[in-house]
Amino acid sequence: MTNPACTPHNITKFEDKVVKFHPSDAYNGNDNFSGVGEKMNSYVTKRELEKELEILDLKIDNKFKDLKLELKTQHAANVRWLIGTAITLAGVIITAIKLL
């Protein structure tokens, strides 16, 4: 059985996603691109990319902190459940022994 999402007519080629770079798109060092007009306005600058990466890094750090907090909370709940289950099981075993 094949996955219908993976049929050849549903798969886009990698080459279709690639942005072609032409030598006339050369960077002139002043955050302005020479000889390309409006075409280069769609590209991100190094500063903008670094800023976005810093924001992304902070978001990832916050997600890890949230995950650690959730794991600690879940661990405490699991310990309480284990202790409660052990006490209940001990009570059932003691009751069964008394009835015999």
N, C-alpha and C positions, 0 to 999 in steps of 0.2 A: 504494500500500500504506500503510495507516494503522497507527500504533503502537497496539497494544491497550491500553497503559497510559494513552493519551490519549483514550480513548472517553469520551463525556459522563457515563456512569454511574460512572466511576472518578475523576472530577475533583471535588474538594471546593470549595465556594464559599468565597471570601474572607470573606464575612459570617459563615460558620460558625465561623471562627477568631477573630473579634473579641470581646473581652471588653467587654460593655456597661458604661458608667459612668453611674451614676445620681447626681443632685445630693446625695442623702443619703449618698453615699460620700465626702463632702468631707474633706479633710485638715485637722486642727485644729492642726497645728504642733508637736505633742508626740510624734510617732511613734505616736500613738494615733489611731484613726479613730472619729469619733463617729457613733452611730446605725446601725451596720452589724453589730454583733455579731461572729460568727466569720467572716463573709464577707471582711473586710479582712485577716485573718491570712494569706491566700494571696498577698498582694501583697508585693513587695520594697521595702525602705526605701532611701532615697538612699545612706546609708552602706554598706549591704550591696551595692548595685549598684556603687558606686565601688570597693569592695574587690575584688569579682569582676572588674571591668574592669582593675584594676591587675594582678591575677593573670594574666588573659588577655593583657595587654600583655607581661608578662614571658615567658610561654610563647611568644608570637609572636617576641619578640627572640631567645629561645633557638633557635627553629626556624630563624631567619635565620642565626644563627651556625653552626648545624649545616650548613645548606645551603652557606654560604660555604666551610666546611672541606671538605665533600664536593666542591665544584667545584674547589678547589685541588688536592685529591688526584687527581681525575679529569684535570685539566689536566696534571699531572706524568706520569700514566700515558699520556696521549695523546702527549706529547712523546717519551717513551721508545719508544712504538710507531712513531712517525714516523721516528725516527732508525734504529731497527732495520730498518724496511721500506726505508729509503733505502740502508742498507749492503747488505742482501740484494739489492736490485734492482741496485745497482752491481756486486756480485759476479756476478750472472747475466749482466749485459751484458758484463762483461770476459771471462767464460768463453765466451760466444757469439762474441765477436770473435776470441778465440784459436783457436776451432774452425774459423773460416772461413778 
